[in-house]
Amino acid sequence: MSVIWRYWILSALFGGAFGIRFTLDVWVLQQVTADADAKFQFIGVTIAGMLIGELCAGPASDRVGRTVAIYASVVSIAAWAVLVMLAMETANIALFVCGALMFGIGFGLFHSSLDAWFCDRCKPAALELRLTQGYFFYNAGYLLGSSLAFPLLLAFQWDAKLISGPTALSLEPWPYLLAIVLLAGVVLTLRRGTTVPTARPRPAIRSVTPRQVLGDYLSVLARGGSGLASVLFVAGSIALIVQLIDHLAPAVLLPGATLKDKAANILLFNVTVCVFVGLLQIVLQRLGGVDGIDASMRGAIVKFAMGCVALLLGLCFLAAHRAALADKPWIGLVLGLAQALLLMLPPLMKAWVLEFNVSGRYATTLAVLGVSKRLFAIVATLCLPWFVHAAGTQPGGETVTLYALTATVALITLSLLLCAATRRRQPA
């Protein structure tokens, strides 16, 4: 099996497990607790776990081994699935929180280590294209996992009412068992290629000290300077919007009073994401050609995409403000298009950040990107309950506020990008 195919399969398997997690967990949590702010705390704990995973990814992947880090990610994500099944059985919020932390750690390890594993084997000129292809397969797996999540959870009872708040609905463990099966597929796929040599062999390192780890991170930051800082801020803004949509679209932002309606809207949302990520991959391939995308074109793509995202989220805000979301089934299409545009950008941001790597420490460089995004998202998530409460207790007020906040973040990011470009054009 070729390296590219293995990368695509690994991306799809992880995507399937993540599709189950992001589609279900906030909604399931709302069935166990009446605390309206619990979901924001839950998201915050998840992102904190992602931060821990990102911090561990650099030394684990660069200094111990790529596959070791990916195996650690699999174990951590599998622990999440087991803890959630126990939490559903016992209605124990602490188990939900522990599961969120374990999932975050596994996601953080995956985020840097799988792409670094592929960077060792990929030609630099094709990096943007291959990373974007990986995102396409990730979203294809995500589509499968998210489409099966609610039907498996409710045993395909299509007319079951999805009541907000604690309910006596009987929730099945099948989606979480499916996630464990997908993770087992990751292990098997990695084991099939253990004899394949890497394109850029790295010297074996038998010990890792805190001083070495700190030196790796500081060397990347010192080389990057203000240029790296600006890229990290833009990436953090994009990641915040993606995380909010990933966590809250199935439970809050998409309409659906019954399983049938909710599943249809989730399917429309994720099909839109998958189709447009595939189309955008073709666009990036045409723009970049065999030599990849140059820096000026990459910046133009990011600015254009953020402008479109701000417009689409603004449209969702207006729709939610004027009428009940149940009357707007096209919300899934518009929100999916916004998410697809956002998901086109992380591969570009990764390729951008990798320009600042030192001595082939790809995982460490990607971990710097991941850590900055998680810190940005943690701070923003802690502020979300205050903003939501400030919007009042009107029907649909929380949904309207969330759409307004995400659109505002997109506008601020676009404004900063435009201002930075203007300053660079001014003579010294």
N, C-alpha and C positions, 0 to 999 in steps of 0.2 A: 504494500500500500504506500503510495507516495506521501511525502510530507504534507503537501497542500491538502490532500484528501483527509489525512488524519487531523489536520488543523480544522477543517470544515466540520468533520464529525464531532470532534471534541467541543467546538463552539456550539453546535446544535444540541448536543446532550446537556451541556451546562445550561443552554438557553431554555430547554424544556423544563428542567428543575426550577429555574428562576421564574419561568412563566407561572408555574403552580404557586410558588411562594408569593410573588407580588400580587397575583390575582386574588388570593384567598385570605391572607393572614390578617389584614386590617378588618375585613368583613367578619371573619370568625371571631376576632377579638371583641368586636362590637356586640356579638351575641352573648358574650360571657360577662361583660361589664357595662354598666350604665354611665360610666365616666366618659363624658364627651371629649375630654382632652387626652384620654388614654392613648388614642391612636397617634397623636403627635409625640408623646413620650416614647411610644413603641418605635416610631420612625427614628427618633433621636438615638435610642439604644442601638438600633440596627446600624445607623451611620457610625456610631462610636465603635461598634464591632468592625465595620469596614476600615476605620482608621487604624485599629490595632492590626488588622490583617495586612494593610498596606505597609505599616511600619515593619512588620515581620517579613514581608515578601522580598524586600531587597536582600538582606543577609541570607535568608533561606534559599532563595532562588539563585542569586549570583555566587554565593560562597559555599553552599551545600549541594544544590542541584535543582534544576528546573522540575524534574519529575517528582522529586521529594516534596517540593512546595505544592505541586498540583495534587499529590496524594493527600497532603495535609488539608488542602482545601476540601477535597472530597469527604474526608472524615468529619470535618467541622460542619459541613452542610448536611451530611447524613445525621449528625447529632441533632441539628435543628429539626429535621423531619420527625425523629423519634420523640423529642421533647414536645412538639406541637401535638402529636397524637396523644401523649400522656396528658397534656393540658386540656385537650378536648374531652378526655374521659373523666378528668377530675375537676374541671372548671377552675384550675389553679392559675391565677394570673402570673405568679412568679415563674412558672414553667414557660409561659409565653415569652416573658422577658428574657429568660435564659436562652430560649430558642432563638429569639431575635439577635442576641449577642453572638451566638455561635454561627448563625447564618451570616452575619456581618463579617466576622473574622474569615469565614470561608470565601465569601465574595471578594474581600480585599486581597486574599492570597491569589485567587483566580484572576482578578483584574490585571495584576502585573505579571504573574508568572506564566500564564498561557501565551500571552503575546510575546513575552521575552523568549519563551521556548521556541516560538516560531521565528522571531528575529534572528536567532542563531542560524536558521536554515534558509532564510529568504534573502534574495538579492535586494540590496538597498533601493535600487531604482524602482522596484515594484512594491515597495512597502505600503504606500497609501492604498494601492489597489488591493493587495492581499488582505490588509487589515479590514478594509471595507467589505471584501467578500466574506471574511470571517464574521463580520457583523450581520451580513445578510443571512448566513446559516444560523447564527445565534438567534436572530429574530424568527426564522422559520421554526426552530425548535421551540422558541418562546410562544409562537402562535399555537403549536400543538398542545403545549402544556397548559396555556391559559384557556384554550377552548374546552379542554377536558376537565378543568379544575372544578367549576361549579357543578356540572352534571354528575361527576363522580362523587363529590362531597354530599350531594342530595339524592344520590341513587337514581338519577334520571327522572325524578318526579317533576315533570315540566310545569305543572300548575301550582307547585309549592310557592307560598307567599314568602317574600323576603322582607320580613318585618324588622325595622330598625330597633336596636336595643336587645336586651336579654329575651330569649325565646326558647321554647321547648322543642325546636326542630331537632330531629335526629341527624347528626352529622357523621358521615362515614369516613374512615381513614384511607380510602382507596387512593385519593390524589397524592397523599404523602408517601404511600407505598410505591406508587409509580415514580415519584422523585428518587427514591432509593434505588429503584431498578435502573433509572437513567444514570445515576452516579456510578453504579456497578459497570455500566457500559463505558464510562470514562476510564476506569481502571483497566478494563480489557483492551481498549483501544491503545492506551499508553503501553501496555505490556507487549502488544504485537509489534511495536517498533523499537524495542529497547536496543536492538543491534544496529539500528540505522546510525551511521556516523553524522555528526553535526558539521555544518559548513564552516563554522568558526569555533574550533575546539578551544576550550578554556583550561588553564592549568588547574589541577586538583588542589583544593585548599582543605586542609585537614582540621583547621581550628578557626573559630570566629571569635573575636574579642569586641567588646563595646567600643574600644578606640578605633578599630578597623571599620566598624559599621558607621560610626560618627564621621570618620574621615571620608568614607565614600559619599555620604550625603552632603557634607560640606564642600567637597570638591565639585560636585554637580552645581550646587548653589553659587559657589564662587565663580564658576565659569559662566553660568547663566546671567547673573546680575539682574538689572532692571528688565531686560528683555524677557528673561524667564519668568520674572514676577508678573509681568503683564499677561503672558500666556496663561499662567496659573490662575489669575483672577478671572479671565474669560472662561476658562475651562470649569472653574468652580461655579460660575453663574449657570452655565449650561447644565452641569451635573445636578444642581439644585432643582431646576425645572424638571429634568428627567426623573429624578427621584420622587418628586411630588406627584407627577403624572403616573409613574409606575405604581406607587403605593395607593394613591387615592382615586384613580380613574375607575377601577371596578367597584369600589365600595361607596364612593361619594359622587364623583364627577359624571359618571355615565348613568343614564336612566334605566329603569327596569323594576317593576313591582313584583314580578313572578320570575321563577327560574328561567322560563322560556324567553321572556323579554330581556332579562339581564344577560343571559348567555348569548342572545342574538346581538346585543349591543357590544359586548366584549369581543365577540367574533368579528364584527364590523370594524371595531377599533384596531384590533391586531392584524387583520387582513390588510387594512389600509397601511399600517406601519410596514408590514412585510413587503407588500407590493412596491411601495414607494422607496423603501430602502434598496430593493433590487434595481429599480429604475435609476435611482441616484448613483448606484454603483456603476451603471453603464455610463452615466454622464461623467463621473469622475475619471473613468477609463478613457473616454474620448478626450477629455480636457488634458489629462496628464500624459497620454501616450506611453511610450516605452521608457521615458526618462523621469516619469513622475511629475507631480505638480510643483511648480516653483512657488517661492514664498509670496510673491505679489498676488498670484492667482488664488492661492490658499486663503490669504486674508480677505480677498474680494468674496470668495465663496462663503466664508464665515459671516461677513457683514450682511450679504444678501439673505442668507438663511435666517439670521436672527431678526431681520426686518420682517420676513414672511411669518416667522413664529409669533412675533409681537402682534401682527395683524390678525392671525388666526385665533390666538388666545383672546384678543380683544373682541372678536366676533362671538366667541363662546361666552364671554362676560356679558355682552349685550343680550344674547339669547337667554341666559340664565336670569338676568335682571328683569327682563320684560315678561317672562312666562315660566311656568313650571317646566322642568327638564323633561318630564314625561311626554310633553307635547313637542319635543324637539329630538326625534330619533336620529337626525343627521349630525347631532353633536359628536357621536362616535367617529364619523367620517372626518370631521374637521379636526377633532382632537388627535386622531390617528395621523393625519397629515402633519400636524405640528410636531408630534413625537417623531415621525419619520425624518423630518428635517433636522431635528435635534440629534437623532442617532447617526446622521451622516457626519456630524462634526467631531465626535470623539476620536475616530481614526485619524482625522486630520490633526487634531490637537496632540494625539500621541506621537504622530510622525514629526510634528513641530517640536515637541518637547525632546524627542530623541536626538535632535540636532545638538542638544546641550550635554549629551552623555560623555563620560570620561572613561577611557580605557575599556570600552565595551561593557560597562556596567548598565546594561539595558534595564534590568529589573529595578535597580536602584533609582534610575532616572524616572521610570514609570511610577515607582513608589512615591517619589517626590510629587509627581502630578496627583496621584491618588490621595496622598495625605492632605494636600492643600484643598482638594475638592471636598474631602470629608469634613475638615475643619470649617470650611465655608458653610457646608450644609448643616452641621450641628448647630452653629450659632444661629443660622436662619430658622431652623426648625424650633429651637427654644423660644423664638419670638412669635411663632405662628399662633399659639393659643391667644396671646394678647391681641393680635390683629383681628382674629376671628370674633372674640368677645366684643371688641370695639365696634364691629359691624352691626351689633344688635342681635336680637333673637327673632327676627322676622323669618317666615318660612323660606327656606332656600338661601338664607343669609350666609351660611357657611360656604356653600358652593360658589356663590357670587364673589365672596371675599377671596377665596382661593384662586379663582380665575383672574381676579383683578391683580392679586399679588404676583402670579406667574407672568402675566403680561407686563407688569411694571418692571420686574427683573429683566425681562427680555429687552425692554426699551432702554433701561439704564446701561445694559451691556452693549447694545448697539451704539448708544451715544458715546460711550467711552472709546469704543473701537474707532468711530468716526473722528473724534477729537484727537486721538493718538495719531491717526493717519494724517490729519491736518497739520499737527505739530511737526511731523517728520518731513513734510514737504516744505516747511518754512526754512529759508536760508539761515545758517548759523550766524 
